Amino acid sequence: MTMSRVDAEHLASEHLQAKADQRDAFVILSDKTIEDPLGWVFFYQSREFIETGKATARLVGNAPILVRRDTGELRVLGTARPVEDYLEAERARSDAP
């Protein structure tokens, strides 16, 4: 299985919507997406914050989502370290490129 970016983003979006209190509560920030040989790392924010800039609507601690290119597996990364550290750990875990 080889994932496309479009399919990976759709999978990440479905994951976010399943966790949302309301439809379209979270929006993937496509321009912030990191493409890596392992897959894509998607960042997101609340729709309300994006549309209004209201500070109380801003998400904090929202860990980016990795969708693996080879398997389509979705992994929620952490926020304590740089994203590259989590990607390196994923590579080591699976002997990925």
TIRODO-580347 format. One record per residue (C-alpha): residue number from 1; residue in three letters; x, y, z. Coordinates in nm, 4 decimals. Example, Ala and Ser with C-alpha at 12.3 -4.5 7.8 and 13.67 -1.06 7.14 Angstrom:
residues 2
+-----+--------+----------+----------+----------+
: num : residu :        u :        v :        w :
+-----+--------+----------+----------+----------+
:   1 :    ALA :   1.2300 :  -0.4500 :   0.7800 :
:   2 :    SER :   1.3670 :  -0.1060 :   0.7140 :
+-----+--------+----------+----------+----------+
//
This chain:
residues 97
+-----+--------+----------+----------+----------+
: num : residu :        u :        v :        w :
+-----+--------+----------+----------+----------+
:   1 :    MET :   0.0000 :   0.0000 :   0.0000 :
:   2 :    THR :   0.1288 :   0.3436 :  -0.0892 :
:   3 :    MET :  -0.0602 :   0.6423 :   0.0450 :
:   4 :    SER :  -0.1016 :   0.9674 :  -0.1439 :
:   5 :    ARG :  -0.0894 :   1.2983 :   0.0396 :
:   6 :    VAL :  -0.4561 :   1.3586 :  -0.0399 :
:   7 :    ASP :  -0.5561 :   1.0223 :   0.1073 :
:   8 :    ALA :  -0.3316 :   1.0766 :   0.4100 :
:   9 :    GLU :  -0.4809 :   1.4205 :   0.4765 :
:  10 :    HIS :  -0.8309 :   1.2767 :   0.4455 :
:  11 :    LEU :  -0.7448 :   1.0054 :   0.6983 :
:  12 :    ALA :  -0.6024 :   1.2613 :   0.9434 :
:  13 :    SER :  -0.9086 :   1.4817 :   0.8979 :
:  14 :    GLU :  -1.1445 :   1.1906 :   0.9692 :
:  15 :    HIS :  -0.9465 :   1.1153 :   1.2861 :
:  16 :    LEU :  -0.9821 :   1.4754 :   1.4018 :
:  17 :    GLN :  -1.3528 :   1.4952 :   1.3231 :
:  18 :    ALA :  -1.4160 :   1.1788 :   1.5247 :
:  19 :    LYS :  -1.2701 :   1.3618 :   1.8252 :
:  20 :    ALA :  -1.4545 :   1.6904 :   1.7668 :
:  21 :    ASP :  -1.7602 :   1.8062 :   1.9574 :
:  22 :    GLN :  -1.9017 :   1.9550 :   1.6401 :
:  23 :    ARG :  -1.8623 :   1.8963 :   1.2682 :
:  24 :    ASP :  -1.5540 :   2.0663 :   1.1215 :
:  25 :    ALA :  -1.4306 :   2.1847 :   1.4611 :
:  26 :    PHE :  -1.0686 :   2.1174 :   1.3580 :
:  27 :    VAL :  -0.8912 :   2.2211 :   1.0392 :
:  28 :    ILE :  -0.5687 :   2.0774 :   0.9038 :
:  29 :    LEU :  -0.3140 :   2.3474 :   0.8274 :
:  30 :    SER :  -0.2102 :   2.2174 :   0.4860 :
:  31 :    ASP :   0.0591 :   2.4803 :   0.4401 :
:  32 :    LYS :   0.2320 :   2.3559 :   0.7580 :
:  33 :    THR :   0.2362 :   1.9887 :   0.6524 :
:  34 :    ILE :   0.5756 :   1.8211 :   0.6640 :
:  35 :    GLU :   0.6450 :   1.5678 :   0.3906 :
:  36 :    ASP :   0.8973 :   1.3041 :   0.4915 :
:  37 :    PRO :   0.9999 :   0.9716 :   0.3337 :
:  38 :    LEU :   0.8136 :   0.8088 :   0.6237 :
:  39 :    GLY :   0.4882 :   0.9941 :   0.5513 :
:  40 :    TRP :   0.3177 :   1.3232 :   0.6232 :
:  41 :    VAL :   0.2959 :   1.5169 :   0.9473 :
:  42 :    PHE :  -0.0245 :   1.7184 :   0.9726 :
:  43 :    PHE :  -0.0782 :   2.0106 :   1.2078 :
:  44 :    TYR :  -0.4213 :   2.1446 :   1.2934 :
:  45 :    GLN :  -0.6070 :   2.4199 :   1.4725 :
:  46 :    SER :  -0.9648 :   2.4980 :   1.5663 :
:  47 :    ARG :  -1.1811 :   2.6360 :   1.2886 :
:  48 :    GLU :  -1.3065 :   2.9067 :   1.5233 :
:  49 :    PHE :  -0.9539 :   3.0339 :   1.5898 :
:  50 :    ILE :  -0.8660 :   3.0332 :   1.2194 :
:  51 :    GLU :  -1.1828 :   3.2215 :   1.1279 :
:  52 :    THR :  -1.1958 :   3.4695 :   1.4182 :
:  53 :    GLY :  -0.8477 :   3.4867 :   1.5695 :
:  54 :    LYS :  -1.0142 :   3.4615 :   1.9104 :
:  55 :    ALA :  -0.7406 :   3.3614 :   2.1565 :
:  56 :    THR :  -0.9757 :   3.1537 :   2.3717 :
:  57 :    ALA :  -1.0553 :   2.9358 :   2.0692 :
:  58 :    ARG :  -0.6892 :   2.8513 :   2.0038 :
:  59 :    LEU :  -0.5893 :   2.4895 :   2.0629 :
:  60 :    VAL :  -0.2832 :   2.4266 :   2.2773 :
:  61 :    GLY :  -0.1056 :   2.0959 :   2.3211 :
:  62 :    ASN :  -0.2476 :   1.9621 :   1.9977 :
:  63 :    ALA :   0.0046 :   1.7033 :   1.8893 :
:  64 :    PRO :   0.0689 :   1.6667 :   1.5161 :
:  65 :    ILE :  -0.0482 :   1.3580 :   1.3336 :
:  66 :    LEU :   0.1773 :   1.1328 :   1.1264 :
:  67 :    VAL :   0.0206 :   0.9254 :   0.8501 :
:  68 :    ARG :   0.2648 :   0.6646 :   0.7251 :
:  69 :    ARG :   0.3202 :   0.6504 :   0.3525 :
:  70 :    ASP :   0.3777 :   0.2738 :   0.3400 :
:  71 :    THR :   0.0942 :   0.1466 :   0.5605 :
:  72 :    GLY :  -0.1520 :   0.4325 :   0.6064 :
:  73 :    GLU :  -0.1071 :   0.3934 :   0.9817 :
:  74 :    LEU :  -0.1967 :   0.7046 :   1.1769 :
:  75 :    ARG :   0.0189 :   0.7983 :   1.4762 :
:  76 :    VAL :  -0.0339 :   1.0948 :   1.7061 :
:  77 :    LEU :   0.3066 :   1.2407 :   1.7829 :
:  78 :    GLY :   0.3983 :   1.4347 :   2.0946 :
:  79 :    THR :   0.4561 :   1.7988 :   2.1756 :
:  80 :    ALA :   0.7448 :   1.7845 :   2.4230 :
:  81 :    ARG :   1.0186 :   1.7514 :   2.1605 :
:  82 :    PRO :   1.0782 :   1.8720 :   1.8041 :
:  83 :    VAL :   0.8814 :   1.6848 :   1.5369 :
:  84 :    GLU :   1.2039 :   1.5489 :   1.3870 :
:  85 :    ASP :   1.2742 :   1.3653 :   1.7138 :
:  86 :    TYR :   0.9402 :   1.1847 :   1.6864 :
:  87 :    LEU :   1.0064 :   1.1010 :   1.3203 :
:  88 :    GLU :   1.3470 :   0.9575 :   1.4117 :
:  89 :    ALA :   1.1837 :   0.7452 :   1.6816 :
:  90 :    GLU :   0.9271 :   0.6211 :   1.4271 :
:  91 :    ARG :   1.2029 :   0.5303 :   1.1837 :
:  92 :    ALA :   1.3906 :   0.3411 :   1.4540 :
:  93 :    ARG :   1.0733 :   0.1650 :   1.5673 :
:  94 :    SER :   0.9997 :   0.0316 :   1.2216 :
:  95 :    ASP :   1.3373 :   0.0403 :   1.0455 :
:  96 :    ALA :   1.1777 :   0.2801 :   0.7985 :
:  97 :    PRO :   1.3771 :   0.5111 :   0.5679 :
+-----+--------+----------+----------+----------+
//
